[in-house]
Amino acid sequence: MCGIAGFLSTGNALPGERLLRAMGDCMRRRGPDASGTYLSPDGRVGLSHRRLSIIDLSEAGAQPMFSSDGTMVLSFNGEVYNYRELRDELAGRGHTFRGGSDTEVMLAAFREWGVDAAVRRFIGMFAFALWDTGARKLYLVRDRIGIKPLFLARLPGMFLFSSTLSGLLEHRDFPREVDRAALQYFLEFQYVPAPFSIYRNVEKVLPGRIVEIGADGAVADRAYWDLFDHWRKAEGSVRSEGEYEEELAALLDSSIRYRLISDVPLGAFLSGGIDSSLTVALMRKAATGKVKTFSIGFRESGYDESPHARAVAEHLGTEHHEKICTPREALDLVRRIPDAYDEPFADSSAIPTMLVSEFTRSHVTVSLSGDGGDELFCGYPRYAWVRQGTLAQGIPGFLRRPLCSLLSRVPIHKVQRGAESILYDDPAEMYFHTVGIFERRRLGEILPETFDDRGLRYFQAFRDPRAGGIVERAMATDILTYLADDILAKVDRASMAYSLEARVPLLDHRIVEFAARLPMEFKARGGETKRLLKKVLFRHVPEALVDRPKMGFGIPVNRWLRDELRPLLDEYLNAERVRREGFLRPEGVKRVVEEHLSGRRDNQYRLWALLVFAMWLERYRPAG
């Protein structure tokens, strides 16, 4: 795992080595083992690289790396797991190699097949910058699912790119101007949805896309992979469940074996749930030595999964490491969230993810994670709710409104949002109000100005005619938005904060494509979720050990905001400070705080988002 950054100048400014070194230095945690830079002879193109050495630890794996003919130079973050097969094929076509890294194989693949065709052959997670010295084109490419991040800034006469927003801030002329529309979207979703970033003129390169920038500044942005090319409506199975199960089991085995390739110590996060238990079970099956597993727990009732993880570890015979964290350890991380996440990020499970990453890094350099199973195989409880919500749409409006009013009085955030969602006849709007944080009505109380959000990728995905029924639409939308922008961003930033590489075998694109075409009856049936995934898991782990209600990976934010975190609310969300900063309405913020502290409403998610933004603003305050 690494950090990449750089620039392409189309104007008079030539930032030179100083900027490249500065961009690299601010990503030291992403790559603590080595650094390198490339500057074109005319000074117009620069690449910076920070290295976390995982495969080929020698200097032969150092980056930025030139192709064997010197025409291409690459700065690459991630792993291409099938590089050995590609290397053998390329060697058969006359290519020679001096080292054993996947980076060198990628460069040979670009020469042999071209960028678009080569990247379609890659199995892995990646974000890279490739400068073609002959064609004088810069290629910025992100993996299909969005596991690895990549930001692009467009300034007058200058393109900047980086694995982190903080890398872009190293340019002296970078305007730290908050995109107020992106701030609204953050308050709606608890993350800034792609392609937006919290700064104006900065975008996230979308997953599955290639951004090609010419030396003259011409930009072409094209897709090399599209989820909906593999999606199908639930039109009934044409194969037996057993056949689908065997195909999934083979894909999972292959994915796990690829992700065990490492020249440094490797382990896995283990919560004891379906996805992490399956990941560890298949690791144990494929590994030659004992598998190392890691979990954390809390003394807080309802937030401790460590006994479940311990039971699975004992059954599988792993070398299990467990840490019970105190509330103080978790609370101490709250102020560090802006440093780890670069932009406002209000998924509170970032904190336990940081804790388990720090603990795991004290033992290994690479850890496998079970993320992705819920989105691919219909695991979230909200999918059942959205199916039931469509039934509520058959209730006349004059009855729905009082029902909504009644349920909205329950001081539980998800009940309140679910109640409000049944007022909408549009399925996209209904699901939006099920998963969102701030509803539009309240945004007007919080923000001085609001923006039309109907052009967001969320709505584009949900309304894509290829998406299928209501549950399929919700799942596809989550894969294209929530999974990439929240779940994967959370794991990437938390693990990289401690120089730990996190690998996600369930998100091998071959498994994603399999799940996309899998009929719904094999994902969820009769109240059972993740049906096919569980059938593979139960080959290795007894059902009684793992099949239980979903707990989630959380912390008691609701209570903490009324108790331990109350001083932070007073510090960051007081009326005088909010008014001085000018991004939020003081009276609206005050109302959200008072509602929560009084117990009238469960505003934990809203308050957490407001607090995270205020702390981020203090750390990355715009100039002026």
N, C-alpha and C positions, 0 to 999 in steps of 0.2 A: 504494500500500500504506500502511496506517495502523495505529494502535493505538486501540482503543476501550475505555471503561470507564465505570462509573457505579454507581448504587444506586437502590433503591426502599425507602423506609422505611415500615413498617406499625406502628411503635411510637412512642415518645416522642423518640428520638434523631433529630436533623436535622443530618447532618454538614456540609452546606453546601459553599461554594466551596473551602474549604481542602482537603478530601478530594479533590475533583474535580481540582484543580490538582496535588496530590501524585500521584494515580494517573496523570495524564497525564505528569508529569515523569519518572516511572520508566520510561516507554515511549518516551523521547525517540529512541532508535535506530530504533524502528519508524516514527517520523514526525518527522524533524528539521526540516521546513520551516515548520510552523505548528502552533498549538494553539488549542483553543476549548472552551468549556463551556456547558452549559445547566442552569439550575436552575429548577424549576417554582415558580410564585408561592407555593405553600404549603411549599416546601422539602422535599417528600417524594420527589421524583424528580430525579436529576441525571445528566447525560450528559457525558462527557469525550472529547476527540478529539485525537489527534496525527496530523499530516498529512505524508505523503510525496507530494509533488505529482507526478502522472503525467499526468492528463487534466484539461484546463482549469486552467491554473496560476494563474488570476486569483482574486480574492476571491470571485467568483461561485461557485467550487467549495468554499469554506470550509465546515467543519462544526464542531459540529452544525448541520444545515440544517433549516429549516422548510418545510413544504409551502406552496404559494401561498396557501392559505386560512388558514394559521396553526394548523391543527388537529393536525398531526403534526410531530414533530421526530425526525431520524434521525442516528445516529452509525454510520458504515459503514466496514468494512475490506475491501478487495478491489477487484474490477473486475466490472462487468456489461458484457460485450463487445458484446452486441447492442442496446445502448442507443439507437443511432441509428435502427434500425428501429422500436423501441418508441416513440421520441420522435415519429417521423412518424405512427405510428398514433394516438398520444395527441393530437397536434396536430389530427388529423382529427376527434377527438372533442371539440375545444374547449379543450384545455389549452394554456396559454402558458408560455414558458420565458424566463428572463432570462440564463442562461448556457449553457455547453456541456458540463456534467458529467453523468456517469451517475447521480450521487446525486440530482439534481433529477428525472431521469426516473423513478427508483425511487419517489420520493415521489408523483409523479403517477400511477404505476401502482397504488400502494396505494390511492389515492383512487378510481381508476376501477374496479378489479377486486377490491379487498380483498387482505389480506396473503397468504392461502393461494394464491389464483389468480394473483396477480402473481408470486410467487416461482417458481412453476412455469414461468413464461415466461422467466425469466432464464437466460442462458447465461453462466457465469462462475464465479468463486471469490469467496466472501463470507462474512463473519460480521457481523451488524449488530444494533443495538439501536434499536427504534422505539417511541417513546412517543406513544400516541394520547390527546390531551388531552380529547377528548370522551368516549370510551369509558372513559377512565382505565385503560388497559391497556398494559403493557410487553411487547413482543415481542422475544425473543431468537432469532435464526435463524442457522443454519449451512449452508453449501453442501452439495450432495448427497454429495460424496466425502470431505469433511473437509479440504480444502486449507487453509482458514483456521481458526485456533483460537478457542475461546470458552469461558471458565470461568465457573461460577456458584457462588457461596457462599451458604449459607443460615444466617444467624445469628439469634439471638432478636430479632424485630422489624425485621429488616433483610435485604434481598437485595443482594448485591454481584456485579458481573460485570466481566470484564476479558479482554483478549486475552492477558494474561500472569498467571501466579500472583503475580508480584511486585507487580502492581497491587493485588491484594487485600490484600497485607500492609500496605498504607498505612493501612488502617483500624485505629485504635488498639486496638480490642477484638477484632481477629481472632486466634483461638487457633491458634498454630502447632503444632498437634497432629498428629503423623505418624499416618496411617492404617496400622496394622500389617498389615492384610490387603492394602492396596495395595503395601506394601513387599514382601510375599511375591510378589505378582503381578509386580512389577518384576523380582525375582530369577528368576522363571520365564521371562519374555518378553524382558527387557532394556529394556523400556519399561513405563510404567504404563498399562494398557489402559483405554480409555473404558468406562463413564462415570466411572471412578475417577480421582482425582488423589492425589498423595502426602499431601495433607492431609485430615483428616476434615472432613465437612460441605462439601466442595468437589467439584463434579462437572464433567466436560467435557460441554458440550452435544453431543449426538450428531449426526453428519452427517445431513443430510436431514430435520431435525426443526425444529419451531417450539415454543418454550417461551413460553407466554402467562401472564403474571403480572398479576393484578388488583390494584387499589389496596388491597383488603382482604387480600391475601396468598394468594388462591386461585390454584393453579397447574394449568395444563393443558399436557401435553406430547404432541404429536402429530406423526406423520410426514407429510411432503408428497411424499416419494420413497422407494422401496424397491427395492433391487437385484433382489430376487427376483421382483418384478413383471415383470422383463424377462429373467429367467434361463430357460434351457430345458435339458432333458437332451439328450445327444448321440444323437438319435433318427434320424440320417441326414439328409442335406441334401435340400432341396426345390428348391434353386437351384444353378446351376453355380458352380464356384470362380471363374470369370471374372466372373460377376455380383457375387458377394460382394466380389471385389477392386475392382471399379469403384466399388461403394458405399463401401468403406473409403477409397479414394483421394479421393473427393469429400468425405467427412467430414473427412479430414485436411487437405485444402486449405482448407476452410471454417474449421476450428479454427485453423490457422496464421494465416490472414488476419485473423481476429478479434484474435489475440494480438500482431499487429504494430501495433495501434492504440496510439499513444503520442505524447505531446507532449515527451518527453525521450529521450535516446539509449538505444538498445536493442541487445542482442546475444544470444548463446546459449552455454551450456556445451557443450563438445564433448569427449567421451572417445574417440571413434572407434568406439564400439560401435553396435549396431543402432539403438537408440532415439534417441540424441543425433544420430547421423548422419542419420537420417530427418528429424528435426526441422529440422536445418540445411539439408538438401537442399530441403525444402519452403519454408523461409524464403527461400532463394536464388531459388526459382521465383516467389515472391509479391512479394518486396521490389523496390523501385525503385532502391535504391542497393546498395552493397556490404555484405554481412552481416559483422558482427564476431563472431568466435568466440574462446572462451577455454578454455584447458586448463592443468592443472598436471601435473608429473611428479615422480618421486622417483628418486634414484640407486640406491635399493634394488632389487636384482634381484627380479622377480616382482611389483612394485607400480607399475611405470611404464607407463602407457598413452599417454604423450605422442607417441611415434613414430606410433602408429596414428591419433591425432587429427590430427597434422600431415599425414599422407598424405591423409586425407579432406578436410582444409581445402584442400590444394593441388589436389586433384581438383575441388573445388567452387569454387575461386577466392575463398575468403573472406579477409577481413582478419584473419589469425590472430594471437592473442597467446598466448604460452606462457611459463610460469614453472617452472623446476626448483627444487623446494623441498628444503631441507636437513632432515635429521632434527631438528636443533635448532629450526627453525621450527615443525615439527609438535609436538615435545615441549613447546615453550613454550605451546602452546594448551591443554594438558591441564588446567592449573589454572583455565583460563577457561571450561571447559565448564559449571560450575554457573551462572555469570552469564548465559551465552547460553541455557541450556535450562530454567532455573527449577525444574525437578524432576529427579530422577534419570533419566538417559538414557544407556544403555550401548551404543548402536550406535557402535562406534569409527570408522565412516566419517563421523561427525560432524566429525572433525578435518579430513580432506581437503575436506569440503564447506565448512567455514569458510574454509579456505585459498583455495579457488577463488572463494568469494564475495567475500572481501576483495580478491583480485586483480582480479576482474571489476568490482567497484564503483569501482576507480580509473579505469575507462574509461567505464562506462555506468551507468544507473540501473535498467534493466530487463534481465532475462536469461531466456531460455526454457530450460527443462530437459526432458530426455527421460524423466522418471520415469513409471512406470505400465505400460510395455509388457510387463514380465515377468509381472505379475499378470493382465493382461487377456488375454494371448496365450500363456500357458503357457511362459514363458521360464526359470523357475528349475529347476536340476538336481534339486531335491528333489521336483518333481512326478513325474519318472521314478522316483525312489527310492520314493515312496509307492505307485506302481503296482506296482513290484517287491515292495514290502513285503507287499502283499496276497497275493502268491504264497507268501511265506514263512509266511503264516498257515495254509497248508495242510499245513505240516510239523508232525508231532506235537510236543506240548509237551516231551516228554522229550528230543527232539533239538534243539529250539529253544534250550533253556536252556544246554546246553554250547556251542552255536554262539555265543550271545550272550556267554558268558564268554570264549571265545577271542577274538572281535573286540574286546571291551572292553579287551583288553590293548594294543591298538594306540594309541599316545599321540597320537591325532588326535581332537579334540573331536567333529567331525561323524561320524566312524566310530564312536566310542563311543556317541553318542546314537542313531545309526541302528541300531546293534546292539541297544541296549536297547529300541528301539521295536518290534522284531519279537516281543517277549514278549507284546504286547497283542493281543487278538482284536478289541477295539473300534476301528474305524478312526479315530474322533476321538482316542482316547488314543494310538494309534500315531502319528498325525501330530503331536500335541502333543509327544510325546517325540522327534520328529525335529527340530522347529524350536525347542524350548525350550532354556533355559540350565541352570537347576538342576532336576533331576528331584525328584519328591516325596520319595523316600527320603533324599536329601541335604538337603532343606529342613529336615527334623527335626534334622539335625546343626548347622544354621546358625542357625535361628530358635528363640527360646524358646517360641513358640506358632505353630501352623500353622492355616490356615483352609481350608474346603472351597472349591475353585475351580471346581466343576462347573457353577456358575451363570453363569460368565463368558460374555460375548458370543461368545468363541471357540467354546465348546461349543454355544451356541445356534445359531450360524451353521452349524457343521459338521453339526448334526443336524436342520437345517431340512428337512422332507420335499421341498421344492422344489429342493434343491441338486443332485441328480443323482448320478452315480457318484463314486468315491473321488477322482479327480483334480479333477473339477469341484467337489467339496466343498472340497478344499484351496484351489483358486483363489478360490472365493467367500469362504471364510473369510479368506484373505489380503487380499482387497479391502476387506472390512468391518472388519478389525482391523489387521493388520500394515501395510498401505498407509497407512491414516489415522494410526495412532498411532505408527508408527516412521518410515517413509520420508517422508511429507509433513511430519510434525512436525520431522524432521531438517532438511529443506530450508527450511522456514519459519523456524525459529529461527536457523539458520546464516546465511541471507541477511539476515534482519532485524537480526542483530547488526552488520551493516555497512550498513544502510539501503539494501539492494538488493531490488527486487521480483523474485521468481521466478515465472514463469508455466509451467504444465504442460499443453501442448496435447494430449497423448495422453489426458488425463483430462477433456477436454470430455465432459459427461454423455451427449452423443449417441453418442460413440465407446464409452463404457462400456456403454451400452445395446446398441449394435451387437455388441460383443464378448460380452455376456451371452447373446445369442440365437444367436451364431455356432456352428455344429456343431463339435465337438472335432476332427474330421478336418482342419479348416482352420486350427486352432491348432497342433496337433502331430501328426505322422504319421511313422512309421518312424524315430524318433530325431531328426527335424527339429523344432525348436521355433520358435515365432513365425512359422509358415509364411506366413500371408497378409501379415503386416507386412513380412516380408522381400521378398515379391514386389513390394510397392509401392516399397520402398527400392531394389531392384535396377533400377528404371526410371531411377534417377538416379545411383547409385553402383555401381561394379563389385563383384560378389560377393567377389572375392579381397581387397578392401580391408577388409571388415568382418566376414565370416563366419568367426569363430574361437572357440575355447573362451572361455566367460564368465570374466572376471578378477575383476570386482567392484571397488569403489572403496574400497580399504582401506589400512591401515598395518600394519607388522609388529609387532603387539601381542605376539604370542607371545614373540619374542626380546627386545623392549624390556622386558617385565616381568622378564626374567632379568638385564637389563643396565641400560640407561639409567633405567628406571622403578623399579628395585629400591629406591632411597631412598624413593620414595613409598609403597611397600608397608611399609617399616619405619616410616615416619612415621604412616600412617593406619590400618594394620591390625595394629599391635602389640597384644598381649594386654591390656596395661593400658588403652590407649585404648578398645579395643572393649568391655571390661568396664565402664568408666566411662560410656560412652554408653548402654549397656543395650539396644540393639536387636538385637544379634547374639550368638551364643555364641562366646566367645573360642577355645575348643578346636576348634570346627568351622571357624572362619576359619583358624586356624593349620594345620589339616590341608590345607585347600585350597591355602594358600600353599606348604607344604612339598612337596606332591605335584607342583606345577608346577615349582618350582625344582629338584627332584631329577630331573625328566623322566619320572616314573612315569606321570603323566597330563597331558593337554593341558587345563589349566584356564584358558586365556586368557580365555574369555568370562565364566566365573564370577568370576575375579579382577578383571577389568575392571569388572564390575557392582558388586562389593563396594567397589572403590576409588572408583568414581564416586559411590556412595551416601555413603561417608565424607566425600568432598570436598564434596558437596552439604550434608551435615549441618553441616559447619563453617561454610558460608556462610549457611545458613538455619536455624540451630539453633533448635528449638522453645523457647519460654519456659519457665522453671522449672528 
